[in-house]
Amino acid sequence: MFLSDTDILKEIKEKRITLKPFDESRLQPASYDILLGNSFIINEENVTPFVDPARKIYAKTREVKVKDGKEFILHPGVSVLGISKEYFGSNDYLIQVGGKSSLARVGLMIHNTAGLINPGHFLHITFELCNLNNVPIILRPGMEIAQLTFSKLSSPARQDYKEIGRFAENNWANNFSEKKSSIKMKQMARKVKSKK
């Protein structure tokens, strides 16, 4: 069962849903619109020969900060990570993140697979932004980027996300550019080259 705007507002007031900052004008009939933050993580293409998630080998990345009023240009076929301005979560509800139709129509995908926020997970969500269009898309901090819906669980969860989740600490920049993975990447790159 999804919460209506009346119930979302009630649960925020009763502190069963955390949503900061909260702006009632962004409350929709059964969802809440969230904003794009100021930080982006981009891949360093020139030093990333490949990515191998099974071996925990990730791309070398860097963080780009964009000031309010400035823009970030997302080029065709490029995928970057962004972050929400809002910090949110709930111990009682499953939260789902969905894209906005107006952005989907211009070819902007805001998440590939990670659209589910488990109970007990409190975070600034990471967006998996991808430009599926054949022209650049301009992104601006503070623009409406996604929407949240809230679902009631049939019973309390046995496990807490803080105990089992990989991203429980919400240290988003460190989750995608690890020192260990860069060492593994160099070793694997040598093997790939030697096989050619």
N, C-alpha and C positions, 0 to 999 in steps of 0.2 A: 504494500500500500504506500503510495507516494503522499507526502504532506502537501497540503494546500498552502496558499500564502498566509491564511489565517493561522494555521498550525506552525508554519515556519517561524512566524513572528512570535507566537506564544512560546515556542521552545527556545528561541534566542533569549527572550526576556526571562525565562525560567532557568537559563544557563545549561540547558541540555544540548544545545548547539552553540559552539563557539564560532563567531564570524566577525573578524575585526580587520579593518573598520567596516561598520555596517551602515548602509544607506538605504532607507526604506523605499526610496524612489526606484531602486533597481530590483525590487521584489516583483516577480511576475506571478500569474495565477497559481503555478505549481513549481516555480523555480526561482533562482536568484542569479542575477548577472554579475560576474566578477571581472576584474580589470587586469590588464597586462602590467607587469612590474617594469623595473628599470634595468634588469640584468639579463644578459643572454650568454649562452655558452656555445662557442663555435669550434668546429674541428680545424686543426692545423693540417690542412691537406698535404702540404709539401713534406711533412715528416710522419705521415700516417700511411704506411704501405698497405695495411689491411686491418680489419677488426675481427677478432675471434672470441665471441662471448662465452663459448664453452670453456675456453682456457683463461677466461677473465683478462683478455687482452683488448684494451679499449683504445680509442683514438686519443692522441695528444690534443688537448683542448686549451682554450683560453677564454676568460670571462671578459665580456664587453659591457660597460655600463653606459646607459643612455640617459641623459638628463631629461626632466620633464620639459615638454615643448619641442624636443628634438625628435629625430626619426631614425629608425633602423630599417635598412633596405634588405628585404629577403628576396634573393634572386631565384629564377626558375630552377626547379629541381634540387634546390638546396634545403637541407634540414638542419635546424638549430634548436637549442633548448631555450625556453623562456620561463619566467616565473610569475606567479600571481602577486598582485599587491596585497590581497587579502590573506590572512592567516585563519584557517578554519579547521574544524573537526568535530567529532562527537563520539561519546562512549556508547550512545544509545541507537544511533542511526547509521545505515549504510549510505554513503554519499556517492553520487555518480556525477561525472563531469562530461558535459556534452558541448559540441560546437554550436555556433550560431549560424542559422541559415544564410544570413547576409554575407558572412565571411566564406562559407562553403561555396557559395555561388561565384566567388571570385577566385576560387582554387586554393584557399588557405585551409589546411588541415591542422587542427590544434592538438590532436593526440592520435597516435597510431594504435596503441593497445591499452595504455594505462589510464583507463577512465573510471576506475573503481577505487574508492577510498574506504578502507575497512574501518569498523568501529575501533576506537582507541588510537587512531592515527590523526595527529594534529600537525598541520604543515602549511607552508606556502607551496602550492602545487607547482610541479614542473610541467610545462607544456612541451610537447614534441611538435614543434612548428615546422610545417613543410609546405613549400610553394609548389602546387601542382599546375599552376598556370604557365603560360609561355612568356609572360611579362613580369617584371619585378612587382612585389607587393610591399607597400610602405606600412610599417608597424610603428605605432607611437605609444609610449608609456601612458597608462591611464585610459586607453581605449577599451571598450567592452570587448572581451575576447572569448568568453565561454559562459556556460550556465551550470549551476549546481541543482541537483534534485536530491531529495532526502527520502529514504525508504525505511519503514519500520521493520525490525527483525521479528521473526515469528517467536523467538525465544532469545535470552541472553547468550552471547557467544561464549564458548568455553575458553578460547584463547584470546589474549590481548595482543594487539598488533605490536605494541612496544617490545614485547618479548620475542616475536618471531620475524618482524619485518626488516628487510634489508635497508630501507630508507627511513627507519624510525627516528634517527637523529636529525633528519632534514638538513644535513650538511651537503646541499645539492652539488656544489662545485666539486667537492672531493669524491663524490660517488662516480664520476665519469672520467676522471683523469688521475689514475693512481700510479704512484712511483713504481710499484711492483709490475704493473702491466706494461709500463714503458720499457722496462728491462726485458721482459718476456718478448715484447714486440720486436726488439732489436735482434734477439736470438732467433726468433721465428723468421724474420725477414731475411737473415743470412741463409737459413735453410731453404727458403723459397727460391732465392736467387741461385743457390748452388745446384738446384734441380733443373734450372733452365738450360 
